[in-house]
Amino acid sequence: MSCTLSLCIIAKDEEHQISRCINSAKPFVDQIVVVDTGSSDNTIKLAEQLGTEVYQIEWRDDFSEARNKSLSYATGDWILFLDCDEELDQSTGQILKDVINNQNYDGYWLQYINIYNNKPSTNFLAFRLFRNNPNFRFESRIHEQVLPSVLRHSTPGRIGESNVTVYHYGYENDEVINKNKTERNIRMLKKAREDYGEAGFINFYLGVEHQRLGNYCEALAYYNKSLNKSSLDESYTPAMIRSMAYCFMNTNEYRHGLNLINRYQQVYSDYTDLIYIKGILYFKLDDYSSALDCMNQCLVMGAPPKRYFSIYGIDHEKPIHFIKMLLNTLIQHSREIIYSNNPYLAFPVLTTISDQLNKTPDEQIYFEHLKTTHLLLRSKNTKTTNSHRKETSIIIVTYNSLKTLPTCINSILDTIISGDEVIIVDNNSTDGTREYLQQLGSSENIKIIYNKTNVGFSLGCNIGYSITLNDYIVLLNPDTIVTTDWLENMQKYFTNKDIGAVGPVSNYVAGKQNLHFQIDANKLTPDSDIDELVKILQENSNGPIETKLLIGFCMMLPRSVINKVGFLDNSLFLGNDDLELSWRLKENGFRLLIAPDVFIYHKGQVSFNTKPNSDTNYLVQHSTNVLAHKIARYYHPDHYRPENIWGINWFKPSAALTSIIIPCYNQLEYTKLCLESIFTYTMEPFELIVINNGSSDGTKEYLKELSQQHDNVKVINNEENLGYGAACNQGLIAGQGDYFLILNNDTVVTEGWLARMLAVGDCFNEIGIIGPRSNAVAGVQLINNVSYKSIKEMRSFSRKLAIKYASQGFETNRVIGLCMMIKREVIKRIGGFDLRFGLGNFEDDDFCLRARITGYKIWVCNDVFIHHFGSKTFSGAKLDYNELMKNNWIEFTKKWSISNNDSTIRGYNSSKLINQEFNHQFHYCPVEDSYEKQKQSIPNNNE
């Protein structure tokens, strides 16, 4: 029989926090007990409204008394205790029932994470979960503990460690409230000394409370008293050494702090936090080399054992952040040296930076280092000029640009002044461009960056921008020819701070910048050269022309504007970068101007023509979809029109309708997370079809309410669980989309997911099925050892992944059904899912094989990430997943005549299976046969 669980809370004046605490645990516990110790606000009322048992007692300056009172009302087999400023993590709360049903343990350490500024700050283990045993009771009137009594009546071997996680928000409370609590704690601790005397743990906690108040000298006095009374094996002693080092830091006694850590470093040799603090202390003493050594040691050591109180991210994020800060300090220091009378003294500093970058590569710091090195080289010989314009940095991104780049560079070199810089970023060209650039070489005016891969136009420009030194920045395509005084004549239009960018007129450009918008064609003759064009433009110029869009083949921006709005969007691999930047400039209140007296010759689409049309069309469509998604999120829920934003009609994101089909059986909390993510992160046209496979946990009621709120939601309610494939087939019948997207209900989608997948489907006719990458999936779609630890961190992880692998993917023979996008034409050709696989497993393998046999390709998008909790429906239904997998594997092998020597572990050779003729009778699985009546059961009211 399954064990029951009681949540015990003590509270006083917690109306702002108690609801969060109770709601976080409510789905996972059988009873909630709240003992109120004298609230004067709405704490009691809120707790009662949430269905808890509320008991009121008199507060007598004794937390253990209040805790033990709450235990006396608990009826569960196990007890979980939380404070009102704590929250149970939803994803790990799911495993609570499994934890307490383990007969081998009487209590558990839980993962405890302090939250500060909405981010994890510190983490350690906290004893919060134990059996409901009358011998297990709290001790000490403050900083009360139950573990000592548990150990007296049990054994250390029956204390386990669980992944169940508790978040603590107490440090984010009002400063006055925290101060009052701390002063109360000090008063109670001093009273506790009457019970325990000068015990080590009492003085330790007195030190903690004084440190919170900023009384570092008093804190050190109490810590020293505790250290004299405490064993080095006490659980709190390592944390106390850590706290003492911080106190020495705050009293500017850096040497004392270092001596303390050196004294105990061998005792706690695996305590990474001590090395981290040691590095900070060296930094305070301006010993940057030793500080770097400590941070590098942290990276080697990794996270300390969980028994230590530790900074969140000490294994990577914190030392890396500190290294970046330190390197930036060194870069600034080296620049100050360069501007001094002895610039060559900067070389040792730059060498230190370079050595560290070999250990912890960082693109941004690398380019800052490169900029500083160029600054040092420039300081040797600075020429003067009579030009009235400011020095300008010109960024050119090249990819297979050999046919036009030499002419472009020559035209630029004829127009620049000393102090101008031409930064060329090559995206791994293969046509001889790199060889030309190597012959061209770097000089005072030319800097060349060679990327190892094609990172796209936007990121290439951003890489170039990262090493620019001047106040004006120009984006320039390599298939252009510039004209006399082009930089001066564009720069002169920046007369007000609200002017964000200026662009020229050209022969090959869309919109108002096109030459024929500025000059009467009759004034041009077949023999007209560029100089004549410029002269005619200047004669006809009536001042700048305001526009909603500047095309990126040539665009000038002040650095001050870029500092405010940012540069190009790295998620746009190729194309639409200029639309996005123009929109963002306008949204930030900047004006866009056309310089009608500046002409730049533009050949146009040269790099595009070095790749197949299908490839470049996809890259542009990908960027179009991603930008459309971004714009729609910005204006959501309002509609937007390209004509209103940019004054154009040629911006065409995917208009396809996607039918998102989600079968579900119970697991309402996961279904909610999934659907909420869809409505938050799907801006493209979609309809949602949810098949409720006989759920009994409130799913039916929730879906009914959802369908009443959204016109694009259809719900199919089955009286019993018909299985995954059958439910999907019902969705295929009901769907009206150009695409069908099968999605598990224990997934969470991410920003731009559908936009990126649609770009693949719309641009490649041969691709019939598309899938994402995920954290919990079989085969090639898996991303191993993901770095995130929460859904919030997952969002950041997916954004970085989308930028790093923008538009990239690969062909494969199958994708897993957790998220599978299918073209309607594929369904017409091969039908739906084979019902022989019942509740689930191998129906997706079977479907992909049939599609491949028909000739369709299958694609995995590297820049789309879907979080998958994994097999929640199976575990929630108490199904033996392995047994189900085994039985369906047998069905699969029978259908496809797979050798008995193969197994689910070894897998099967899909390449052999797809090399056969399509047989309609064998390979087609009709979706309607057993579900004709289901068509009639999709009622308008979604009952």
Sequence and secondary structure as in RCSB ss.txt:
>XXXX:A:sequence
MSCTLSLCIIAKDEEHQISRCINSAKPFVDQIVVVDTGSSDNTIKLAEQLGTEVYQIEWRDDFSEARNKSLSYAT
GDWILFLDCDEELDQSTGQILKDVINNQNYDGYWLQYINIYNNKPSTNFLAFRLFRNNPNFRFESRIHEQVLPSV
LRHSTPGRIGESNVTVYHYGYENDEVINKNKTERNIRMLKKAREDYGEAGFINFYLGVEHQRLGNYCEALAYYNK
SLNKSSLDESYTPAMIRSMAYCFMNTNEYRHGLNLINRYQQVYSDYTDLIYIKGILYFKLDDYSSALDCMNQCLV
MGAPPKRYFSIYGIDHEKPIHFIKMLLNTLIQHSREIIYSNNPYLAFPVLTTISDQLNKTPDEQIYFEHLKTTHL
LLRSKNTKTTNSHRKETSIIIVTYNSLKTLPTCINSILDTIISGDEVIIVDNNSTDGTREYLQQLGSSENIKIIY
NKTNVGFSLGCNIGYSITLNDYIVLLNPDTIVTTDWLENMQKYFTNKDIGAVGPVSNYVAGKQNLHFQIDANKLT
PDSDIDELVKILQENSNGPIETKLLIGFCMMLPRSVINKVGFLDNSLFLGNDDLELSWRLKENGFRLLIAPDVFI
YHKGQVSFNTKPNSDTNYLVQHSTNVLAHKIARYYHPDHYRPENIWGINWFKPSAALTSIIIPCYNQLEYTKLCL
ESIFTYTMEPFELIVINNGSSDGTKEYLKELSQQHDNVKVINNEENLGYGAACNQGLIAGQGDYFLILNNDTVVT
EGWLARMLAVGDCFNEIGIIGPRSNAVAGVQLINNVSYKSIKEMRSFSRKLAIKYASQGFETNRVIGLCMMIKRE
VIKRIGGFDLRFGLGNFEDDDFCLRARITGYKIWVCNDVFIHHFGSKTFSGAKLDYNELMKNNWIEFTKKWSISN
NDSTIRGYNSSKLINQEFNHQFHYCPVEDSYEKQKQSIPNNNE
>XXXX:A:secstr
    EEEEEEESS TTTHHHHHHHHGGG SEEEEEES   SSHHHHHHHTT EEEE    S HHHHHHHHHHT  
SSEEEEE TTEEE HHHHTTHHHHHT TT SEEEEEEEEEETTEEEEEEEEEEEEE  TT   BSSSS BSHHHH
HHHS GGGEEEEEEEEEE GGGS HHHHHHHHHHHHHHHHHHHHHH S HHHHHHHHHHHHHTT HHHHHHHHHH
HHHHS TTSTTHHHHHHHHHHHHHHTT HHHHHHHHHHHTTTTTT HHHHHHHHHHHHHTT HHHHHHHHHHHHH
H S  TTS EETTTTTHHHHHHHHHHHHHHHHHHHHHHTSS GGGHHHHHHHHHHHHHHS  HHHHHHHHHHHHH
HHHTT        S  EEEEEEESS TTTHHHHHHHHHTT  TT EEEEEE    SSHHHHHHHH   SSEEEEE
 SS   HHHHHHHHHTT  SSEEEEE TTEE  TTHHHHHHTT  STTEEEEEEEESS SGGGBHHHHS GGG  
TT  HHHHHHHHHHH  S EEES   TTEEEEEHHHHHHH S  TT  SS HHHHHHHHHHHTT EEEEEEEEEE
EE  STTGGGS HHHHHHHHHHHHHHHHHHHHHHHTTS   HHHHTS S        EEEEEEE S HHHHHHHH
HHHHHH  S EEEEEEEES  SSHHHHHHHHHHH TTEEEEEESS   HHHHHHHHHHH   SEEEEE TTEE  
TTHHHHHHHHHHH TTEEEEEEEESS SGGGB  S S  SHHHHHHHHHHHHHHTTT EEEES   TTEEEEEHH
HHHHHBS  GGGTTSSSHHHHHHHHHHHHT EEEEEEEEEEEE  SHHHHHTT  HHHHHHHHHHHHHHHHT  T
T BTTTB  HHHHTSS   HHHH B SSTTTHHHHHT  TT  
